[in-house]
Amino acid sequence: MQQLWRKFMKIKKLETFSNNFVGFVKLTVEDGSFGWGQLSTYHSDITAKIFHRQVAPWAIGKDIDDLDRLLDLITEREHKFPGSYLRRAMSGLDTSIWDLRGRVASKPVVELLGGSTGKLRAYASSMKRDITPKEEAQRLKILRDEKGFDAFKVRAGAEVGRDSDEWQGRTEEIIPTIRKELGADVDLLIDANSCYSPKRAIEIGHILEDCNFCHFEEPCPYWELEQTKKVTDALTLDVTGGEQDCDLPTWRRMIEMRAVDIIQPDILYLGGINRTLRVVEMANNANIPVTPHCANLSLVTLFTMHLLRAIKGGGKYLEFSIEGVDYYPWQEDLFLNDPFNIEDGMVEVFDSPGWGVEINPSWLESSDYEKSEI
């Protein structure tokens, strides 16, 4: 396969189409073949600037047969900028290369990664805190009955809340309410978004254990790995984290110290499929499951679907955002075809080449456009 790519795989042109919320990359090689990728969501217009300033100059004219080497080259040439924005920009390059490879080979990316098409169990992931526990339970029951979900995630505390709640008592109410309303036969997950000190996180964790929750996400400030490990060591339910982390040495330390029971890399925050595969390998070597973060219905969820169908050590389910255009209005009309249909709590990876999706031309026409080329 690599010999086929190497015949013509020098990058000729890199184009971005972006707004404040989401951005796409179109990569074109010498013979006119192309692929679509995505910059990470949120402030994607800024990420597009970084893409053309700090990623494209090192990628234009390069052969893409060794993607790891190309990504490392960018990392090394931009060594003074080790943070999130550069990785969010690199993800657009990586994911567009994978799409191009799939289109050229007439195979879905999952097969290029060594996996197969088919279905994945999904958990319904709520993003809302400004909702009462009863209201949250009601909308989750509707999803259970209409879409067949049998796993659900809700929110605890306030986002990076320094031990405070969205309103007083909400967390202590939502935990037993969701269990009672959804019943004993569903998996329940909860996300604290870096809210708690270790002491308070452990207190909340014991309430979660009493209500048979199975997943306690990012209980402490995510950058304080030692704090998170205290919680992991004190509880029997799975403590999870990692969505924000984009630095490979940090991942190595997190995994070696077993700061969490399950890791949650985000493909677009981390810098693409190839860098995520490196983290997956670290987790496999430590026998730690991988349940990636993908909290919106841009291409990040599709990328994660292909990844989970291919890797060893994938977690029990795919994160699937239940927030529509009322919550994320920027999700509307992104694609010509919908890759995210849920039936019986399952989503399917199809056999279309590459990522198997086409960006809506009318959305592209309304976006901010930039180009780098030879």
N, C-alpha and C positions, 0 to 999 in steps of 0.2 A: 504493500500500500504506500509506504513512504517513497518508493521509487517513482510511483505514479505522480505523487505530489511534487517531487523534486524536479520534474521535467519543466515546470513552468511556474513554480510557486514563489517568485519574487514579488514582493508587495509593490504595487504601482500607485495605488491611490487609497486614501483613507478619508471617509466622509462621515460627519456627525450631523444628526438631526436631534435637536434637544429643546426642552423648555425647563422650567424651574424644577419639575418633578421627575422627569424621565428622559432618557436619551438613548438613541440607537446609533450603532456604527455600521457602515457598509464598507467592507474591505474588498478591493479589486486587485487581482494579480495580472501578470503580463499578458496572458492569453484572453483576458476579459472575464474569466470566472470570478464569482463574487460570493461573499457570505455576509450574513447579518449577525451582529452581536449587540450587546447592551452595556452601556455605562450603568453604574449603580444609581438607584433612585435617590431622590432628594438633592436639591441644588445641582441637578445634572447639567445645567447651563454652565456652572463653574467647572464641573468635572470635564466638560467638553473643551473648555479653554486649556485646562491642564493636559488633556489628551493631545491636543495639537502642539502645545508648547514643550511637553516633557515625555511624551510617549511616541508620537508619530516621527519625530526626527531620528530616533534610533531604530524605527521599524521600517520606514520607507526604503525600498531597495533590498531589504533583507529576505533571505530564503526562510520559509516557515516550516521546513521539515523538522527542525528541532525547536519546538516551542518553548521547552524549559530553558534552553540556552538563551533564546531571545528575551524571555521574561527576566532572566537573571541579568542579561546585559542592560536592560532598562533600569533595573533595580540598582545596579552598580554605577551606571553613568549618572543616575539621579540620587546618589547616596546621601546627599544633604537633605533629601526629602523622603524620609522613611515612613511617612504617615498615611492616613486613610485616603486622602484625595488621590494620591498617585495610584494606589491599589484599585480604587474605584474606576480610575481611567484605564488602567491596564486590563481590567476585566472586559472592556469593550473590544480590545484587540484579541484577547484569548478566545472569547466566545464567538467572534466573527470568523476566526480561523477554523474553529470546530465546525461551524455551519458550512463553510466553504468545502472543507474536507468531505463532509457528508454529501453535499450536493454533487461533488465530482465523482465520488464513489457510488452514488445512488443508494446510500445507506443512511439510516437514522444515526444520530450521534451515539445513542446507547450501544449500537452494535460496534462502532469504532472503539468504544470504551471496553468492549468485551462482554457486554450484557445482551439482553434481549428485550424486545417490545412486550407489552402486557400491562397488567393492572397493578396498582399500588393502593394499599389502604391509606386513607387520609384522616387527619383529625381536624375538626372545625375550630379554627383559631380566631378568637375574638380579640379585637384591638381596643375595645371600649372600656373605659373606667367611668365615664359620665352616664352610667346606667345603673338602676337599682338591681340588687340581686334577683328579685322576683321577675323584673323585666328581662334580665339576661337569661334566666332559666326558661322563660316562655319562648324566647326566640330560638334558643338551642333545642327545645323540644320540637318546635316546628321543623327545624333542620333534620333532626333525628327521624321524624315521621315522613318528611317529604324526600329527603336525600339519602337516608339510610346511614348517616354518620353514627358511629358507636364509640367515638372518642372526641373530647372537647377540651379546649384550653380557654381559661378566663384570666383576669388580671387581679393581682393583689397589690395593696399599698398604693403609693403615688410614685410616678416615674422619677427615679433618682430622688426619692422623697425624704431621705434622712430620718427614717423611722416614722414618718407621718403617713396617714391614709388619705385617700381621695376625699373622703369625709369620715368623721369619727365612727368607728365601728363597722365600716363597710366590709373590710376583709373578714372579720370574725363572723359576719352574717353571710357573706357569699359562699364561703366554704361549705358549711352544712346545708345551705339552701340548694346549691347546685347538686350536691349528692342526693338529697332527698327528692328533688324534682326530676332528676334524670334517671334515678334508680341505681341499683347495685351492679348492673351488668355492663356499664360503660366505663371506659378509661377516662379519668379526669386529670388534667394538667393545669398548672397555674404558673403565671409569669410575674415576678416582682420587679422587673426592669431596674435592678440595682438599688432597690429601696432601702434595705435594712442593714443595721449593724448585725454582727454575728449573734449577739444575745437575742435580739428581737426576731431575727430570722429563725433561730432554733425554736423559739416560742411558737411562731407561726407554723413551723414545720411539724411540731407535735400535734397541732390542731389538724393539719393536713393528713398526718398519719392516722389520726382517730377517725377521719372521714374517708380513708382509703384512697387518697389521691396518690398518683404514681410518679409525678414529675414536678419538681420545684425548680423553676428556671430563674437564673440570675438573681439569687436572693440578696447578694451584697454588691457594692460597687464593683463592676466587672474587672476593673484594673487592679483590684486588691485581691490577688489570688489566695493569699494566706487567709484572709477573712472567709472567702468562699470555702476553702478547705476545712475550716473549723465547723462549718455547717454540714458539709458532706460527711465528715467523720462522726458528727453527733446524731445523724438521722438515718433511718432505715429506708426511706423512700429515695428515689433517684434525684440527686441534685445535678442540674445541667447548666451549661453556659458556653460562651465562646463566640456568640454571633458577631460581636463588635471587633473581634481581634483579627488583625491583618498582618501581624509580624510573625514570621515563622519561628524565630527563637522563642517568642512568647508562647507559641503553641507547644513547642517542645518542652518548655518548663511546665506549662499547665498539665500536660499529659504525664510527664515524668513524676511530678509531685502528686498526681491524681487529685487535682483540685476539684474535679467534678466526676460524676459517674457516667455521664453521657456528654459528648461534645456536640456543638451546634454551629459549625462553620457556615457562614453565608458566602456563597460562591462569588457574588458581586462585591461584597465588602473586602473579601480576601484577595481578589485579583484574578479570578477566573477558575476554570476547570482544572488546569494543570497544577496550580498552587494548592487548590483544594485536595487534589489527589495526593499531594505530599503530606498534608495533614491527615488524610484518611489512612495512609500507610503508617504514620506514627501511632494513630489510634489502634489500628489492627495489631501492631507489634505489642501494644499494651493491653489488648483485649478490652478496649473501651468502645462501646457502640457509637455510631454516628447518626444523629437525627438533625439534618441541616436546618438552618433558619431560612425561611422564605416567606416573608410576611405581607406580600401583596401579589396581585395578579398581573404583574409585568412578566417579562421573560424569565425572571429569576426562578419562579416556580416551575416553569417548563424545564429550565436547565437542571433543577434539582430532581425532577422526575426522571430524566435520563440518567443522572448520576446514581440515584438510588436503585435503579434497575440493573446497574452495572457493578457496584462496589461490593466487596466483602465487608461485613460488619455494619451494614446499614441498619438503622433503627426500625422500630415496629411500624412506623407510619410517616407519611409526608405531612408537613405543615401546610394547611390550606386556609388562606384568609377568607373569612366569610363576609368581609366588608365590601360592599358594592360601591357604585359611583356616588351614592349619598355621602359616604365617608371619604372615599378616594375618587373625587370627580375626574381626576386626570387619567383614571383607568379606562374611561369610555372611548370606544372606537379606536383602540390601539392596533387591532389586528383584523385582517380580512376573515380569518377563520378562528373559531374559538377552540383552543386546545385544552380547556379546563372543565369539561363536562363531568359532573359527579353523578354516579348511579350506584345505589347500594353502598354508599360510603367509600366508593372506589373511583380513582381517576386512571385514565389509560394513556400509556405511551404508544403512539402509533408508528407505522413503518415508513412514513414520508421521509425523504432525504433531508439530511441536516437536522435542524430543529423542527422542521415540518410546519413552519408558520410563516406567513407573509405580513409585513407591516402595511397598515392601511395607507394608501397613497395620499388621501386627503389629510391624514394626520401629518405625514411628512411635509406636505406643502405648507402647513400652518406653523411648522417648527422653525427654530433658528438653525441655519445651515452654515457649516464650515468645511473646508477641504484642505488636505495636505496631499501632495503628489510629487512624483519625480519630475 
